[in-house]
Amino acid sequence: MKNERDEQFHRFVAAKRAGLVRTATLLTAGDAHLAEDLVQSALTKLYVAWPAFQRADNPDGYVRRTLVNALTDERRRWWRRRERTMAELPEHAAAEVPGGELSDGLRAALKELPPRMRAALVFRYFYDLDVADTADALGCSEGTVKSQTARALDRLRAVLGTPLNTPLTRSFS
């Protein structure tokens, strides 16, 4: 038998899951499978901390922070560090990736960024969060967000071959 907490959580998941998967897909630079895993981990953590989530001043920020923490936890797993990357993947079916509006070049360039830099760009330019909200989501200072964003944009420009005087952020619109 479901209680009120379960009903509230179910309504939350029904309303927000698609957006969480879209955000996670951006944070993982298009890895739909990892994005699904991150959302599942984040939702599990939210369910456990549901009373704290309901008391949060900024519920959207709480969810973003939980998602970034899930990504950080995933990157720290011992087996993840031992994985070998391959130049060519074996044949597999193409997956429908939410957030498919990214060009392949931009998606590949984002994949080259460290997770924290990628998260700073996603929150600042894809979700148009200000520096303070991005810092809150990442659990860092505003200065760190500014420097991570600037470095990430410089790296993307170098990878994409975009001149430094051309605003790369137009690609994110």
Backbone as ProteinMPNN parsed JSONL, in Angstrom:
{"seq_chain_A": "MKNERDEQFHRFVAAKRAGLVRTATLLTAGDAHLAEDLVQSALTKLYVAWPAFQRADNPDGYVRRTLVNALTDERRRWWRRRERTMAELPEHAAAEVPGGELSDGLRAALKELPPRMRAALVFRYFYDLDVADTADALGCSEGTVKSQTARALDRLRAVLGTPLNTPLTRSFS", "coords_chain_A": {"N_chain_A": [[0.842, -1.182, 0.0], [0.591, 2.167, -0.881], [1.957, 5.101, 0.574], [1.533, 8.596, 1.453], [3.976, 9.886, 0.958], [5.16, 8.208, -0.996], [3.336, 8.589, -3.079], [3.689, 11.343, -3.609], [6.354, 11.333, -4.436], [6.149, 9.71, -6.701], [4.533, 11.337, -8.359], [6.336, 13.455, -8.708], [8.459, 12.171, -10.103], [7.108, 11.387, -12.434], [6.589, 13.881, -13.541], [9.141, 15.096, -13.83], [11.132, 13.372, -14.836], [11.792, 13.088, -17.624], [13.058, 15.542, -18.204], [15.224, 15.335, -16.476], [16.601, 13.178, -17.613], [17.304, 14.334, -20.041], [19.024, 16.39, -19.159], [21.001, 14.821, -17.917], [21.942, 13.431, -20.137], [23.184, 15.459, -21.54], [25.147, 16.116, -19.653], [26.683, 13.828, -19.772], [27.713, 13.955, -22.257], [26.195, 12.898, -24.374], [25.97, 10.142, -23.892], [23.626, 7.964, -23.686], [22.985, 5.66, -22.224], [24.549, 5.796, -19.874], [23.464, 8.161, -18.95], [20.821, 7.4, -18.3], [21.421, 5.655, -16.184], [22.533, 7.482, -14.368], [20.324, 9.125, -13.818], [18.65, 7.267, -12.612], [20.17, 6.645, -10.315], [20.24, 9.183, -9.106], [17.493, 9.602, -8.636], [17.008, 7.556, -6.819], [18.562, 8.415, -4.661], [17.215, 10.794, -4.128], [14.721, 9.82, -3.328], [15.351, 8.572, -0.928], [16.157, 10.796, 0.522], [13.862, 12.317, 0.603], [12.24, 13.906, 2.501], [14.098, 15.983, 3.148], [14.505, 17.055, 0.625], [11.968, 18.12, 0.113], [11.951, 20.207, 1.924], [13.804, 21.905, 0.88], [15.093, 25.057, -0.181], [15.522, 25.626, -2.831], [14.345, 23.57, -4.921], [14.848, 22.703, -7.594], [17.57, 23.246, -7.876], [18.517, 21.498, -5.932], [17.937, 19.019, -7.114], [19.527, 19.188, -9.442], [22.059, 19.271, -8.252], [22.12, 16.767, -7.04], [22.13, 15.162, -9.305], [24.586, 15.864, -10.508], [26.297, 15.02, -8.474], [25.806, 12.279, -8.623], [26.954, 11.749, -11.108], [29.629, 12.365, -10.539], [30.142, 10.425, -8.582], [29.866, 8.15, -10.17], [32.01, 8.407, -11.95], [34.096, 7.933, -10.248], [34.142, 5.262, -9.714], [35.845, 2.169, -9.354], [36.017, 0.289, -11.446], [35.441, 1.825, -13.634], [37.686, 3.37, -13.994], [39.422, 1.494, -14.949], [38.526, 0.85, -17.431], [39.03, 0.486, -20.927], [39.398, 2.685, -23.607], [38.27, 2.644, -26.984], [39.155, 3.118, -30.393], [37.35, 2.57, -32.437], [34.015, 1.603, -32.235], [32.304, -1.514, -31.68], [29.871, -2.895, -33.976], [26.624, -1.644, -33.472], [23.205, -0.962, -32.659], [21.866, 2.208, -33.493], [21.147, 4.561, -31.032], [18.359, 6.457, -29.929], [18.947, 9.614, -28.898], [18.164, 11.761, -26.313], [18.129, 15.305, -26.484], [19.23, 15.531, -28.939], [19.804, 17.665, -30.524], [22.343, 18.607, -30.629], [25.259, 19.059, -32.57], [27.271, 16.529, -34.128], [29.988, 17.084, -33.97], [30.149, 18.971, -31.893], [29.143, 17.459, -29.79], [31.132, 15.474, -29.614], [33.297, 17.103, -28.961], [32.471, 18.064, -26.46], [32.581, 15.686, -25.059], [35.276, 15.372, -24.711], [35.909, 17.041, -22.643], [36.644, 17.402, -19.126], [34.435, 16.05, -16.595], [33.471, 18.027, -14.704], [33.982, 20.508, -15.96], [32.402, 20.172, -18.219], [29.886, 19.986, -16.998], [29.682, 22.577, -15.956], [29.492, 24.08, -18.34], [27.126, 22.991, -19.43], [25.144, 23.694, -17.526], [25.438, 26.489, -17.504], [25.101, 27.358, -20.235], [23.356, 25.654, -21.737], [21.186, 25.416, -20.041], [20.957, 27.967, -19.183], [21.593, 28.992, -16.633], [22.487, 31.233, -14.005], [25.685, 32.348, -12.724], [25.767, 31.971, -9.944], [23.729, 30.051, -9.419], [24.727, 27.923, -10.897], [27.114, 27.456, -9.516], [26.027, 26.612, -7.112], [24.776, 24.239, -7.937], [27.0, 22.726, -8.658], [28.438, 22.69, -6.361], [30.531, 24.437, -5.687], [32.642, 27.414, -5.704], [31.663, 30.655, -7.009], [33.693, 31.826, -8.464], [35.124, 29.579, -9.279], [33.294, 28.449, -11.04], [33.29, 30.403, -13.042], [35.987, 30.292, -13.94], [36.189, 27.587, -14.737], [34.274, 27.523, -16.757], [35.329, 29.382, -18.597], [37.774, 28.128, -19.264], [36.779, 25.75, -20.33], [35.341, 26.669, -22.567], [37.487, 27.71, -24.044], [38.862, 25.306, -24.574], [36.939, 23.957, -26.098], [36.76, 25.649, -28.304], [39.318, 25.285, -29.349], [39.28, 22.549, -29.999], [37.154, 22.434, -31.798], [38.051, 24.12, -33.706], [37.298, 26.749, -33.878], [37.725, 30.203, -34.246], [39.159, 32.294, -31.671], [37.931, 34.778, -31.412], [35.342, 34.41, -32.178], [32.138, 34.036, -30.97], [31.563, 31.197, -29.214], [29.411, 30.449, -27.782], [27.107, 30.835, -29.225], [26.652, 28.495, -30.551], [25.428, 26.991, -28.656], [22.867, 27.829, -28.474]], "CA_chain_A": [[0.0, 0.0, 0.0], [1.388, 3.384, -0.987], [1.658, 6.183, 1.501], [1.547, 9.918, 0.835], [5.341, 10.14, 0.472], [5.314, 7.48, -2.255], [2.508, 9.262, -4.089], [4.356, 12.598, -3.961], [7.55, 11.0, -5.201], [5.687, 9.211, -8.004], [4.129, 12.51, -9.162], [7.567, 14.168, -9.043], [9.165, 11.419, -11.141], [6.32, 11.469, -13.664], [6.699, 15.234, -14.093], [10.507, 15.594, -14.026], [12.094, 12.381, -15.31], [12.257, 13.375, -18.991], [14.016, 16.637, -18.112], [16.436, 14.827, -15.83], [17.332, 12.372, -18.6], [17.874, 15.281, -21.003], [20.168, 17.015, -18.508], [22.041, 13.799, -17.731], [22.52, 13.145, -21.448], [24.118, 16.553, -21.809], [26.281, 15.988, -18.73], [27.507, 12.694, -20.197], [28.094, 14.217, -23.65], [25.464, 12.065, -25.319], [25.934, 8.729, -23.519], [22.257, 7.755, -23.222], [22.94, 4.601, -21.222], [25.064, 6.352, -18.629], [22.488, 9.162, -18.508], [19.737, 6.662, -17.63], [21.955, 5.182, -14.912], [22.669, 8.634, -13.478], [18.989, 9.538, -13.378], [18.176, 6.255, -11.659], [20.91, 6.853, -9.057], [19.782, 10.441, -8.515], [16.136, 9.409, -8.121], [17.116, 6.723, -5.622], [19.047, 9.288, -3.586], [16.138, 11.728, -3.806], [13.683, 9.118, -2.575], [15.854, 8.381, 0.437], [16.23, 12.113, 1.167], [12.658, 13.046, 0.198], [11.872, 14.999, 3.421], [15.054, 17.093, 2.989], [14.217, 17.658, -0.68], [10.751, 18.928, 0.229], [12.262, 21.41, 2.701], [14.838, 22.684, 0.182], [14.7, 26.374, -0.683], [15.609, 25.59, -4.295], [14.233, 22.152, -5.284], [15.514, 22.428, -8.872], [18.997, 23.207, -7.582], [18.761, 20.268, -5.184], [17.935, 17.924, -8.087], [20.731, 19.331, -10.282], [23.213, 18.901, -7.436], [22.062, 15.315, -6.881], [22.525, 14.581, -10.588], [26.035, 16.059, -10.658], [26.947, 14.12, -7.509], [25.71, 10.922, -9.17], [27.973, 11.671, -12.158], [30.924, 12.324, -9.87], [30.267, 9.088, -7.98], [30.041, 7.181, -11.257], [33.369, 8.557, -12.485], [35.055, 7.456, -9.248], [34.07, 3.804, -9.558], [37.13, 1.554, -9.687], [35.99, -0.367, -12.751], [35.402, 2.87, -14.663], [39.072, 3.794, -14.234], [40.137, 0.431, -15.636], [37.999, 0.66, -18.77], [39.879, 0.941, -22.022], [38.661, 3.278, -24.71], [38.605, 2.074, -28.284], [38.983, 4.082, -31.476], [36.126, 2.232, -33.151], [33.106, 0.763, -31.472], [31.713, -2.614, -32.436], [28.58, -2.531, -34.548], [25.488, -1.654, -32.559], [22.077, -0.17, -33.133], [21.924, 3.615, -33.112], [20.147, 4.873, -30.008], [17.756, 7.784, -29.966], [19.524, 10.335, -27.771], [17.525, 13.026, -26.003], [19.08, 16.394, -26.656], [19.886, 15.246, -30.195], [20.013, 18.891, -31.273], [23.768, 18.892, -30.695], [25.965, 18.514, -33.722], [28.192, 15.455, -33.746], [31.267, 17.693, -33.609], [30.027, 19.577, -30.572], [28.994, 16.356, -28.83], [32.461, 14.871, -29.459], [34.134, 18.063, -28.247], [32.039, 18.043, -25.061], [33.032, 14.431, -24.462], [36.698, 15.526, -24.399], [36.065, 17.862, -21.444], [36.432, 16.734, -17.833], [33.022, 16.145, -16.202], [33.11, 19.284, -14.025], [33.929, 21.558, -16.982], [31.22, 19.894, -19.037], [28.718, 20.348, -16.202], [29.617, 24.042, -15.9], [28.958, 24.548, -19.625], [25.728, 22.568, -19.59], [24.27, 24.512, -16.693], [25.512, 27.91, -17.879], [24.672, 27.705, -21.585], [22.202, 24.891, -22.194], [20.078, 25.704, -19.144], [20.965, 29.404, -18.948], [21.657, 29.326, -15.214], [23.505, 32.237, -13.721], [26.899, 31.82, -12.102], [25.462, 31.545, -8.575], [22.982, 28.788, -9.465], [25.649, 26.889, -11.374], [28.011, 27.162, -8.391], [25.239, 25.832, -6.162], [24.583, 22.895, -8.5], [28.277, 22.024, -8.688], [29.04, 22.666, -5.032], [31.819, 25.133, -5.728], [32.502, 28.871, -5.643], [31.33, 31.321, -8.274], [34.959, 32.002, -9.191], [35.443, 28.302, -9.911], [32.403, 28.318, -12.197], [33.785, 31.31, -14.085], [37.241, 29.801, -14.523], [35.911, 26.321, -15.425], [33.542, 27.853, -17.981], [36.266, 30.013, -19.536], [38.702, 27.096, -19.753], [36.032, 24.811, -21.163], [35.082, 27.323, -23.852], [38.76, 27.738, -24.772], [39.136, 23.951, -25.075], [35.998, 23.66, -27.183], [37.184, 26.422, -29.48], [40.51, 24.633, -29.912], [38.889, 21.263, -30.584], [36.263, 22.667, -32.939], [38.728, 24.954, -34.696], [36.61, 28.03, -33.945], [38.613, 31.282, -33.812], [38.858, 32.784, -30.336], [37.088, 35.974, -31.404], [33.987, 34.024, -32.545], [31.458, 33.542, -29.764], [31.173, 29.792, -29.295], [28.145, 30.237, -27.089], [26.011, 30.816, -30.201], [26.413, 27.083, -30.875], [24.616, 26.399, -27.618], [21.497, 28.354, -28.539]], "C_chain_A": [[0.888, 1.247, 0.0], [0.967, 4.4, 0.056], [1.763, 7.514, 0.755], [2.922, 10.266, 0.248], [5.566, 9.47, -0.878], [4.525, 8.143, -3.385], [3.161, 10.566, -4.555], [5.578, 12.33, -4.831], [7.169, 10.517, -6.599], [5.276, 10.375, -8.911], [5.361, 13.307, -9.606], [8.29, 13.48, -10.2], [8.424, 11.518, -12.47], [6.487, 12.836, -14.338], [8.116, 15.602, -14.522], [11.476, 14.628, -14.697], [12.655, 12.701, -16.695], [13.293, 14.502, -18.991], [15.325, 16.212, -17.467], [17.266, 13.993, -16.802], [17.993, 13.286, -19.629], [19.117, 15.953, -20.414], [21.317, 16.027, -18.35], [22.705, 13.451, -19.051], [23.507, 14.236, -21.844], [25.354, 16.438, -20.921], [27.219, 14.855, -19.128], [27.922, 12.802, -21.648], [27.457, 13.212, -24.608], [25.413, 10.582, -24.997], [24.581, 8.429, -22.876], [22.17, 6.691, -22.126], [23.444, 5.089, -19.867], [24.092, 7.389, -18.069], [21.326, 8.496, -17.77], [20.2, 6.164, -16.262], [22.068, 6.323, -13.9], [21.319, 9.073, -12.936], [18.451, 8.544, -12.355], [18.867, 6.414, -10.301], [20.418, 8.113, -8.347], [18.381, 10.287, -7.924], [16.134, 8.54, -6.861], [17.559, 7.571, -4.434], [17.973, 10.288, -3.166], [15.046, 11.053, -2.984], [14.108, 8.942, -1.119], [15.834, 9.703, 1.202], [14.982, 12.953, 0.881], [12.245, 14.139, 1.189], [12.805, 16.215, 3.299], [14.808, 17.816, 1.672], [12.998, 18.567, -0.583], [10.983, 20.208, 1.015], [13.248, 22.332, 1.981], [14.275, 24.015, -0.313], [14.643, 26.396, -2.206], [15.549, 24.127, -4.75], [14.921, 21.805, -6.606], [17.023, 22.352, -8.691], [19.386, 21.938, -6.836], [18.858, 19.077, -6.145], [19.174, 17.995, -8.966], [21.963, 18.878, -9.516], [23.274, 17.38, -7.258], [22.518, 14.619, -8.157], [24.031, 14.717, -10.817], [26.796, 15.155, -9.695], [26.905, 12.677, -7.999], [26.749, 10.729, -10.275], [29.364, 11.567, -11.541], [31.165, 10.952, -9.241], [30.538, 8.038, -9.049], [31.459, 7.229, -11.808], [34.427, 8.031, -11.517], [35.068, 5.944, -9.105], [35.353, 3.166, -10.072], [37.113, 0.914, -11.061], [35.949, 0.638, -13.88], [36.819, 3.309, -15.01], [39.849, 2.753, -15.01], [39.597, 0.172, -17.041], [38.979, 1.175, -19.81], [38.993, 1.542, -23.105], [39.154, 2.684, -26.014], [38.343, 3.125, -29.358], [37.693, 3.819, -32.231], [35.291, 1.294, -32.296], [32.642, -0.414, -32.317], [30.356, -2.184, -32.974], [27.495, -2.632, -33.489], [24.391, -0.783, -33.141], [22.231, 1.264, -32.66], [20.806, 3.889, -32.125], [19.623, 6.28, -30.221], [18.225, 8.523, -28.719], [18.725, 11.606, -27.532], [18.556, 14.136, -26.105], [19.841, 16.223, -27.948], [20.141, 16.477, -31.047], [21.482, 19.274, -31.367], [24.356, 18.318, -31.975], [26.919, 17.438, -33.227], [29.541, 16.021, -33.304], [31.237, 18.296, -32.213], [29.901, 18.5, -29.5], [30.361, 15.702, -28.566], [33.386, 15.801, -28.68], [33.76, 18.107, -26.764], [32.55, 16.796, -24.345], [34.498, 14.509, -24.052], [36.929, 16.329, -23.122], [35.946, 17.013, -20.186], [34.983, 16.953, -17.386], [32.626, 17.468, -15.55], [33.045, 20.448, -15.014], [32.678, 21.405, -17.838], [29.957, 20.309, -18.289], [28.57, 21.868, -16.122], [29.04, 24.599, -17.199], [27.486, 24.195, -19.799], [24.8, 23.464, -18.778], [24.281, 25.979, -17.109], [24.86, 28.202, -19.234], [23.493, 26.903, -22.111], [20.976, 25.228, -21.358], [20.034, 27.155, -18.701], [20.889, 29.761, -17.465], [22.703, 30.411, -15.014], [24.662, 31.574, -12.964], [26.597, 31.271, -10.71], [24.719, 30.209, -8.559], [23.86, 27.636, -9.952], [26.61, 26.482, -10.259], [27.287, 26.309, -7.353], [25.067, 24.397, -6.657], [25.865, 22.077, -8.456], [28.955, 21.941, -7.322], [30.401, 23.309, -5.0], [31.571, 26.635, -5.656], [32.146, 29.434, -7.02], [32.584, 31.539, -9.114], [35.365, 30.729, -9.92], [34.571, 28.091, -11.14], [32.914, 29.18, -13.346], [35.047, 30.768, -14.741], [37.022, 28.498, -15.284], [35.2, 26.577, -16.753], [34.49, 28.454, -19.012], [37.235, 28.984, -20.12], [38.004, 26.11, -20.678], [35.734, 25.409, -22.532], [36.355, 27.405, -24.695], [39.093, 26.366, -25.361], [38.207, 23.594, -26.236], [36.38, 24.403, -28.456], [38.378, 25.769, -30.155], [40.139, 23.335, -30.617], [38.058, 21.468, -31.845], [36.905, 23.519, -34.027], [38.049, 26.295, -34.886], [37.571, 29.12, -33.488], [38.183, 31.838, -32.454], [37.967, 34.016, -30.33], [35.655, 35.663, -31.85], [33.295, 33.476, -31.309], [30.972, 32.108, -29.955], [29.788, 29.589, -28.696], [26.962, 30.3, -28.04], [25.667, 29.381, -30.595], [25.492, 26.438, -29.877], [23.179, 26.85, -27.697], [20.568, 27.42, -29.245]], "O_chain_A": [[1.823, 1.354, 0.794], [-0.213, 4.54, 0.378], [2.05, 7.539, -0.442], [3.015, 10.864, -0.823], [6.101, 10.088, -1.799], [5.006, 8.239, -4.514], [3.184, 10.861, -5.75], [5.807, 13.01, -5.831], [7.816, 10.891, -7.578], [5.628, 10.399, -10.091], [5.424, 13.777, -10.742], [8.687, 14.134, -11.165], [9.045, 11.711, -13.515], [6.521, 12.927, -15.565], [8.285, 16.348, -15.486], [12.562, 15.048, -15.096], [13.862, 12.595, -16.913], [14.295, 14.422, -19.701], [16.4, 16.668, -17.857], [18.493, 14.088, -16.815], [19.125, 13.034, -20.043], [20.141, 16.072, -21.088], [22.471, 16.36, -18.619], [23.909, 13.2, -19.086], [24.554, 13.949, -22.424], [26.476, 16.639, -21.385], [28.418, 14.915, -18.852], [28.433, 11.837, -22.218], [28.104, 12.735, -25.54], [24.849, 9.819, -25.781], [24.406, 8.613, -21.672], [21.366, 6.816, -21.203], [22.829, 4.819, -18.836], [23.916, 7.486, -16.855], [20.897, 8.983, -16.724], [19.451, 6.242, -15.288], [21.741, 6.156, -12.726], [21.18, 9.359, -11.747], [17.865, 8.94, -11.347], [18.217, 6.327, -9.259], [20.205, 8.108, -7.134], [18.112, 10.786, -6.831], [15.344, 8.769, -5.945], [17.005, 7.462, -3.34], [17.836, 10.593, -1.982], [14.508, 11.649, -2.051], [13.314, 9.141, -0.2], [15.528, 9.727, 2.394], [15.049, 14.181, 0.915], [11.919, 15.238, 0.742], [12.34, 17.354, 3.344], [14.891, 19.042, 1.605], [12.997, 19.666, -1.138], [10.285, 21.198, 0.797], [13.494, 23.444, 2.448], [13.145, 24.093, -0.794], [13.821, 27.097, -2.797], [16.593, 23.504, -4.947], [15.514, 20.734, -6.73], [17.681, 21.496, -9.282], [20.451, 21.369, -7.076], [19.745, 18.234, -6.012], [19.812, 16.971, -9.213], [22.816, 18.181, -10.064], [24.349, 16.783, -7.319], [23.211, 13.603, -8.099], [24.674, 13.772, -11.273], [27.825, 14.587, -10.058], [27.866, 11.931, -7.81], [27.358, 9.664, -10.371], [30.182, 10.76, -11.983], [32.254, 10.389, -9.353], [31.353, 7.138, -8.847], [32.043, 6.185, -12.1], [35.543, 7.718, -11.934], [35.941, 5.402, -8.427], [35.886, 3.574, -11.103], [38.109, 0.99, -11.781], [36.385, 0.33, -14.989], [37.124, 3.587, -16.17], [40.836, 3.084, -15.666], [40.157, -0.647, -17.77], [39.668, 2.172, -19.597], [37.964, 0.972, -23.47], [40.308, 2.274, -26.13], [37.415, 3.926, -29.24], [37.01, 4.763, -32.627], [35.791, 0.33, -31.718], [32.594, -0.316, -33.543], [29.763, -1.223, -32.485], [27.454, -3.585, -32.71], [24.641, 0.041, -34.02], [22.681, 1.504, -31.54], [19.659, 3.499, -32.346], [20.355, 7.176, -30.641], [17.931, 8.1, -27.601], [18.609, 12.443, -28.427], [19.736, 13.914, -25.836], [20.969, 16.702, -28.071], [20.637, 16.362, -32.168], [21.83, 20.184, -32.119], [23.99, 17.225, -32.406], [27.323, 17.432, -32.064], [30.163, 15.502, -32.377], [32.186, 18.149, -31.444], [30.488, 18.618, -28.424], [30.7, 15.414, -27.418], [34.167, 15.349, -27.842], [34.641, 18.181, -25.907], [32.907, 16.848, -23.169], [34.925, 13.794, -23.145], [38.03, 16.304, -22.572], [35.228, 16.013, -20.178], [34.37, 17.95, -17.768], [31.54, 17.98, -15.822], [32.149, 21.288, -14.919], [31.989, 22.38, -18.14], [29.057, 20.913, -18.874], [27.457, 22.388, -16.209], [28.193, 25.492, -17.167], [26.697, 25.016, -20.265], [23.784, 23.936, -19.289], [23.243, 26.64, -17.072], [24.14, 29.191, -19.367], [22.692, 27.441, -22.876], [19.865, 25.319, -21.88], [19.161, 27.536, -17.92], [20.208, 30.713, -17.082], [23.679, 30.497, -15.759], [24.606, 30.394, -12.618], [27.115, 30.219, -10.336], [25.05, 29.329, -7.765], [23.743, 26.509, -9.47], [26.889, 25.296, -10.081], [27.873, 25.389, -6.783], [25.198, 23.45, -5.881], [25.822, 20.866, -8.24], [29.93, 21.209, -7.149], [31.324, 22.798, -4.366], [30.426, 27.076, -5.56], [32.31, 28.773, -8.045], [32.535, 31.445, -10.341], [35.883, 30.781, -11.036], [35.049, 27.609, -12.167], [32.961, 28.732, -14.492], [35.165, 30.784, -15.966], [37.596, 28.307, -16.356], [35.491, 25.922, -17.754], [34.453, 28.071, -20.182], [37.485, 28.973, -21.325], [38.569, 25.686, -21.686], [35.86, 24.726, -23.549], [36.316, 27.198, -25.907], [39.548, 26.267, -26.5], [38.636, 23.005, -27.229], [36.328, 23.845, -29.552], [38.447, 25.703, -31.382], [40.631, 23.056, -31.71], [38.236, 20.763, -32.838], [36.376, 23.63, -35.133], [38.198, 26.922, -35.935], [38.183, 28.977, -32.429], [36.996, 31.852, -32.126], [37.302, 34.278, -29.327], [34.827, 36.573, -31.896], [33.803, 32.557, -30.668], [30.079, 31.846, -30.761], [29.077, 28.655, -29.068], [25.88, 29.842, -27.672], [24.521, 29.086, -30.934], [24.835, 25.445, -30.192], [22.333, 26.272, -27.014], [19.381, 27.717, -29.382]]}, "name": "protein", "num_of_chains": 1, "seq": "MKNERDEQFHRFVAAKRAGLVRTATLLTAGDAHLAEDLVQSALTKLYVAWPAFQRADNPDGYVRRTLVNALTDERRRWWRRRERTMAELPEHAAAEVPGGELSDGLRAALKELPPRMRAALVFRYFYDLDVADTADALGCSEGTVKSQTARALDRLRAVLGTPLNTPLTRSFS"}
